[in-house]
Every structure is written in C-alpha cells, then in structure tokens.
C-alpha cells in the first residue's frame, strides 16, 4: 500500500497543475449558449434562413414584405441552431425597413421555426 502514496501524489499534482493551467488560459470558445457573429451574411444558407423568416412572417401576419438583404446576424447553439438576423426588407409601399428575426433550425429533423420577428427602430 505504501508504494501507491508517491504515485497518487504525482497523479494529484499533475491534475492540479493541468486544471490550473486550463483555468488561467484564455478561452477561444464562446460559452455554451452564447451568440456568435455570422462572418458571411451572404452565405447561401443564411440567405435561405432569412427568406424563410420573411415568408413565414408574411404568412402569419398576412403581410407582403420582400427581403432585400441580411444586414447582420448571429448564431446560437441550442438543441439545433438559433439564427438572429437583422434583415432589410421592402414593405408594400416600397419603403425599406429593418426587422430582427430569430429562426430556430434543426436540420437533421428538417425543422425550422420563426420564433421572433420584430421591427428594428431606427
């Protein structure tokens, strides 16, 4: 039993020094559930999510908005991915307005849901 004591001490020392090094190292990852900026808002998948958001809003609100562009966006990893997008759209009069849309997507289930669509005040 005595020979195990030095081995346990060495093992414990290694674990403590490793955990201290990890705790003091800057994290390159966002906290789970945090929002991460979308670098390329022209990405075809981001555009597809934006088109879905506008179409779903039009259906729910009996509106006729048309997507002009994705101004900016962020993603959040949840049970799937949330996309929070600022969209520039044209309304029925042709005026350009901005909305913030949140879409929840689970591609492995072929699932998308518009969870929020709000006017962005200028």
N, C-alpha and C positions, 0 to 999 in steps of 0.2 A: 504494500500500500504506500510506503514511503517514496518509492521512485516516481509515483504519479504526481506528487506535490510539485516538483520543479516543472514538470511538463504542463500541468494545469496552470501554473503561474505564467509560463511563457505564452500559453494559449490565451489566457486572460489579458495579458499585456498587449498582445497583437490585436485582439479585438478592440480594446480600449483605444489604442493609438489609431487604428483604422477608422473607428467611428468618430474620433476627434478630428481627424483629417477630413473626413467627409462632411462633418458638420461645419467646419470652418471654410470649406471650399465654396466659391460662388456657384450657385446653381444656374445651369444653362437652360433648364426646362421651366416652363410655367407651372404653377401649382395646378393640380388636377382640378378641372372645372373652370380654370381661368380662360379669359378671352385672348386669342392670338390674332394679330392683324393679318389680313389677306394681302400678300405682296402683289399678286397679279389679279386685279379685278376684271381683266379682260379674258381670264381663263374661261374656256367654254363651259365647264361645269358650274362655275359661279354665275355665268350668264343664264344658264339653264335654271338655276335656283331662283334667280331674280325674275325671270319670265314666269316661272311657276307662281311666285309670290303675287305678282301683278294680276295674273289670270285668276288666281284663287280669290284675291280681294275683289276683283271685278264681279266674279260670280256671287260672292257673299253680299256685296254692297250694291249690286245692280249698277255698277259704275262702268266707265269706258276709258280707263287710264291706259296709256301706251308707254312702255318702257323706252327711255332714251339712253340711259347709261347707268352703270353701277359706279357711284361716286367713291365709296369706300366700303370696307367690310371687315368682319372679324369672324372667327370660328371658335367654337367651344365644344370640347369633347365631353359628351354625356353618354347616355345609352344610345349612341349614334352621334350625330353632329348637329349643333345649332349653328346656323348662319345668321349673323346680324348684319344686314346690309343697308346702306343709305343709297336710295335709288332716286334718280332724277326721272320724272315721268311727265308726259303731256296729258293734261286733262281734256275734257270735251271741247273747251273753248280754245285749245291750243297753247294755253299757258303752261310754262314749265314749273313744276313744284317738286319738292323733295319729301320722300317718305322714308321712315325706318321700318324695315320688315325683318321679322325673325321667322326663320323656317327651320323646323326640326326634320332631320333626314336620317333614315336607317336604310341604306342602300341594299343590304343583304335581305331585307324584307320587302323591298320595293315600296317603301313608305316615305311619304312627305306630308308635313302638316304646317300650314301657316298658323303660327301662334300669336303673331302681333303684326299690325300694320298701322303705323301712326304718322300723322303729318309732322314734319320737322319744321319748327318755327324759325323763320329767318331773322 
